[in-house]
Structures are given as structure tokens and as C-alpha cells.
Amino acid sequence: MENGNLAKTLVDLRKNRKLTQKALASKLDYSDKVISKWETGESLPDVMALKKLADFYDVSIDSIVLGTSKKDSNPPSERTDHRIELKQIKGPSRLLWGSLLIWTLLFLSTFFGDIEIFLVAAFAYSAILLTYGIVLSYYTWEGEYQGHVITVKNRPLQATLEMDGKQVDQNHALFGTHVKLTSTSDNKTIKAYIHGLVRFSCDLFVE
């Protein structure tokens, strides 16, 4: 693959979504320096990174590498999709995040103690992380499109897309980090993208 063509495609895809390098980096769990190197051709994304990019932009890996995605290579002015603002109405509290930090510090304090204490602490901390992973994955976002109330819910075992209180799509990914949900309304396609590993965010677009 040629670095120049791939870099240009990545720049076009990001600008079409009206994202900064920093915003894209946050959504893909990379640093903005890495995004910058990809877009200047200084380095190439690996296979896993290409998969994340393809899932995020809803295109194939080949279309990114070869620059053949007509849909996503159009200038922003020619695109008909737009983003719907979502409001987070449910998510982990600061108190919950703070309690996880306390558990983490307590576990780290056992590093230089007896090995028996460390092993017990490691086992207990693993169980705590699993519990927190379940609790911290409960998110709900809500937005409005042409009078319809759109709700996106992220749960440990599934994510759902609802319109006016009725479920229209679901994904049963276990602790999914890059989930896509779709529906249609008035001949328009509604797409929701849930991103994150511990802290989740959601983007909603109409095409």
C-alpha cells in the first residue's frame, strides 16, 4: 500500500465526520500523535487498527487501503448525513469511579509485601474489576430526530437502539467496545456507534 494514498483517505474519512485528530484518537483509544503519524504517512496502522477504523467509519478495510470508498471519500459538502446530538442520561457516577481508584491503590500497595498477601489481593482485585466492569458498562443516551425520541442503551451483555420507546435493533456483544446499531425512519438510515473500553461514548448519525 502507498502511504500517501492511505494517509489522504484517513484524512478525508476523519474530516467527513467533522472530527479533530484528538477527538478521533479518544474514540479509537489511540493517542492523537499516532493518528497524526497515520495521516501524514509517517507510519501505517496495523491490521487491528485498520479493523477499528473500518468499523468506526462503516467501510471495508480494502476501501481504506485502496481509497475506493466513494461514499466516504466525498467532500463534507456533498454528504447528506448529519450527526444527532445525544445526551447521556445514565452512566457511572464520580463516586463509583472514585471507589474503583481506592481499590486500585489498595491493590498496588501490596506489590512490595509478602507474596501470599499479594496473591490474595490479586485474586480479590480481579473479582472487583469484573464486578466494576459490569456496573460501569451501564450507559443510556437519548436524542431527538424529526419528533422521534431515539434512545441508545449499553449493557454488559447487549446494546439496544430504541425509537419512541420501541426497540428497533440490538447487538449481543459481550462488553462490546465498538458496537454499531442501525434503523430506518422516513427513508433515512439511523446509525449509532458505541465506543470505549471502560468509559463509553455514543455517536448517532442519520444518512
N, C-alpha and C positions, 0 to 999 in steps of 0.2 A: 504494500500500500504506500502511496505517496503522502508524506507528512503534510505538504501544503494543502492538498485537496481535503484530507481528513480534518485538518485544522479549520479550514474555511467552513466545512459542513457543520462542525461543532459550534462555531461562532454563530452561523445562521440559525441553527436549531435553538440555541440559547436566546438569541435576540428575538426570535419569533414568539417565544414565551414571555418576552419582556422581563428577563431575569438578569441580575448582575452576576458576575463570577462568584461573588461571595454568597449570594442567595442560592445559586445552583450548588455550590460546594456544601452548604448546610443541608440541602435536601438529599444529596447523594452520599453524605458522610465522608467527604473528602475535604482537603484544605483548598482555599482559593488559589494558592500557589500551584497546586497540582493542576487545577482547571486551567490556569493561565499557561502552563507549560504545554498542555494538550492543544490549546487554541493558537499557540504561536509555533507549533510544530517542533518544540524543543524536546518533547518526549511523546510517546504513544501510550494510550490507555491499553491495559491488558485485557484479556478475554472477559474477566469478571466485571471490569469497569465498563467495557462495551455493552455487556448484558444490562447493567444498571442504566446506562444511558439510553439503550434501546427501549427498555421498559418504561422509563420516565417519559420519553418523547413519543412513545407508542408507535415506533417504527421498527424495522428489522435491523439486525446488526449489519447485514450486507448493504443496506441503504445508507448507513452511516459511513461505512468503509469506502464504498464506491461513489457516494454522493448522488444516489439515484432516487432519493425520496422527493418526488415532486411536491407532494402535499406539504412537507415541512421545509422545503427549500425556497418557498415563495417568500417575498418580502412581507413584513408585517402589514403593510397597507393593503395587500391583496387577500389577506386571510379573513375568513368570515367567523372564526371562533373568537370567543371572548371569555374572560375569566369572571366567575361569580364570587363575590366576597362571602366568605364563610366566617361565622362567629363560633368560637369554642364555647359550648355551654356546659361541658362536663370534662373533667380531667383531674389528674393528681394534684393535690394541694401542696403548698410550700411546706407545710408541716410534715407531710408524708416524705417529701424529698429530704427534709432535714433529718428525719429519723433514720433514713437509709444511710445518710452520711455518718451519723453517730455509730451505727452498726459497723460500717466500713472502718472507721477509725479504731473501734474496739478490736476488730479482727487484725488490723495492721499492727496493733500494739503487741500481739502475741508472736510476731516474727522472731524476736530475739529471746524468747523464753524457752521453756522446756519443750521438747519435740512432742511429748504426749499432749500437752496443753494446746500446742499449735494444731495438731491433727484433729482434736475435738473441736477447736474453734473453726477450722476449715470446713468440717462437716456441717456444723451449725450454720456457718455463714452461707454455705451452698443452699441449705434449706431456706434460709432467709431470702436469698436472692431469687429463688424460684417463686416464693410467695409474693415478693415485691414485683417480680416480673408480671405476674398475673394481675395484681392490683393496679400497677402503673399502666397497663395496656387499655384501661377503660377510658375511652375518649368519645365525645359526641360533638359534632359540628352541625351548624344549621345556617341555611341561606335561603334566598328567595329568587325565583325566576318566573317572570310573567304571571305573577299571582300565585304560583305554586310554592309551597314550603318544601325545601329539599333538606333532608337530614342524612348525615353520614355517621355511622357508628362503628367504632373499632373495639373489638372484644378479643380475649385471649384465643378463642377458637374460630372466630369468624368476623368478617366485616360486612356491613349491610348498607345499602343505599335505599332510602325511602323518599317517596314523593307524596305529600299531603297525608302522611301517616301510614301509607301503604308501601310495603317492601317491594322493590322492583328489581333488585339484584343483590347477590351475596357472594362472598368468597370465603371458603373454609380453610384458608391458610393458617397454620399454627404459628402464632406470634409473627404474622406476616410483617415484613419490613417495607415491601414495595408492592402494594396491592392496588389493582385497578378495578373499578366498578363502572358499569355503563347502563344507560337507559335512554329512552327517547321521549320527546314531548314536542308536539306541534311540528313534526318533521325535523326536529333538531336532535342531535345526539348529545347527551349529557355524560360527561366522563369525570369520575372522581379518582384522584390518586392519593393514596395514603403512604407517607414516607416516615422513616425514622427507625431507630433501634430501641431506644428507651423512651425518649421524648418524641412523640409523634406529631406530624402536621398533615394537613389535607389541602389539596388544591382541587378546584372544581371548574370545569370548562364546558362551554356549550359550542358545538360545531354545526 
